Structure formats: structure tokens, C-alpha cells
Amino acid sequence: MATKGQKFQRYSEELKKKAVQMHEEQGKSYRVIAEELEIRNVSQVKAWVKKYRNQESLEDKRGSSDSPFIGRPRTTFQSVEEERDYLKAQVEYLKKRYPNLHKERGSRK
């Protein structure tokens, strides 16, 4: 389990491709690959090979989400305008995520 303030190792896409290639083409074990490329955990190599076999991207996607709901919610803002923009972004995200909830309803008499 991650601890507060823990730093995570990031590996380049080239290193990931090299590790996958070593396993797929050279038949090396996950443990040998991890030792040779100085990768901390063998399970990381297994995950990359699994992604490769499922034809998924090996690029690092951390921090690339456009969702305003990722992470801890903001509670303080520098200005009213900044808070307004933050709330507008949340509304727009919800409209895109759940388009059926935003349909205009006919006026009731």
C-alpha cells in the first residue's frame, strides 16, 4: 500500500518496449528482465507484457485526465471567478458523461 509522500518510479516508454521485446523475442523470464533493466518489481514487467498482448498503449497516463473529479476536491479558490470556472468545468464534464440527464424537458403548465 502506498504511504503518504511516497514517490513512484516512472519508466520510459522505450524501456517498457525493451522489456517486452526481451520477454517476447528472447524468451527471458520476468525476473531476469527486471534485474537486467533495474526494474524494482517483477510484476511491473508482467503488466507491461499483458498490455502489449492486449494491444494497449504502454505510455504513462498519470495526470492526463480531463475529469474535474479526479483527486481531492478543491475547497479554496483565489477568486470568485476561479471558483465559477471550476464549477462550470464540473457541469460540462457531467453533461458529456451523462448526456441523457441534461435533455431539455418541455415546460409544464
C-alpha positions in Angstrom: 0.0 0.0 0.0 1.3 3.5 -0.8 2.2 5.7 2.0 1.8 9.5 2.2 4.5 11.3 0.4 5.8 8.2 -1.4 7.5 8.7 -4.7 6.7 6.3 -7.5 9.2 5.2 -10.1 8.4 6.2 -13.7 9.8 4.2 -16.6 10.2 5.5 -20.1 8.2 4.0 -23.0 11.4 2.9 -24.6 12.4 0.9 -21.5 8.9 -0.7 -21.4 9.2 -1.7 -25.0 12.7 -3.1 -24.5 11.4 -5.2 -21.5 8.5 -6.6 -23.6 10.8 -7.3 -26.5 13.2 -9.2 -24.2 10.4 -11.4 -23.0 8.6 -11.9 -26.3 11.5 -12.3 -28.7 14.3 -13.5 -26.5 12.2 -15.6 -24.1 13.8 -14.2 -21.0 12.0 -14.5 -17.7 10.3 -11.6 -15.9 12.9 -11.8 -13.1 15.9 -11.7 -15.4 14.5 -8.7 -17.3 13.8 -6.9 -14.0 17.3 -7.5 -12.8 19.0 -6.5 -16.1 16.9 -3.3 -16.6 16.9 -2.4 -12.9 13.1 -2.5 -12.6 12.0 -2.6 -8.9 9.2 -5.2 -9.2 8.8 -8.2 -11.4 5.1 -7.7 -11.5 5.6 -4.4 -13.4 7.2 -6.3 -16.3 4.3 -8.8 -16.3 1.8 -5.9 -16.5 3.7 -4.4 -19.5 3.7 -7.7 -21.3 0.0 -8.2 -20.6 -0.8 -4.7 -22.0 1.4 -5.5 -25.1 -0.5 -8.7 -25.7 -3.9 -6.9 -25.4 -2.6 -4.3 -27.8 -2.8 -1.5 -25.2 -0.6 1.5 -25.1 2.5 1.4 -22.8 2.6 5.2 -22.3 2.2 6.7 -18.9 -1.2 8.2 -18.5 -0.9 9.6 -15.0 -2.0 13.1 -14.7 -3.6 13.3 -18.1 -7.3 13.0 -17.2 -9.6 15.9 -18.0 -12.0 15.0 -15.3 -12.5 17.6 -12.6 -13.4 14.8 -10.2 -10.0 13.2 -10.1 -8.1 13.7 -6.9 -9.2 15.6 -3.8 -12.0 18.2 -4.4 -10.9 21.8 -4.3 -12.1 23.7 -1.3 -10.3 27.0 -1.6 -10.0 29.4 -4.5 -8.1 32.6 -5.2 -11.1 34.4 -6.6 -14.8 34.1 -7.2 -14.1 33.8 -10.9 -11.7 30.8 -10.4 -14.4 29.0 -8.3 -17.0 29.8 -11.0 -14.7 28.3 -13.7 -14.1 25.2 -11.6 -17.8 24.6 -11.1 -18.5 25.2 -14.8 -15.9 22.6 -15.7 -17.6 20.1 -13.4 -21.0 20.8 -15.0 -19.6 20.4 -18.5 -17.9 17.2 -17.6 -21.2 15.8 -16.2 -23.0 16.9 -19.4 -20.6 15.0 -21.5 -20.5 12.0 -19.2 -24.3 11.7 -18.8 -25.9 13.3 -21.8 -29.4 11.8 -21.1 -29.7 13.6 -17.8 -29.3 17.0 -19.4 -32.1 16.8 -22.0 -34.4 19.8 -22.0 -37.8 19.0 -20.7 -41.0 20.6 -22.0 -42.4 23.4 -20.0 -45.2 22.4 -17.6 -48.4 24.4 -17.4 
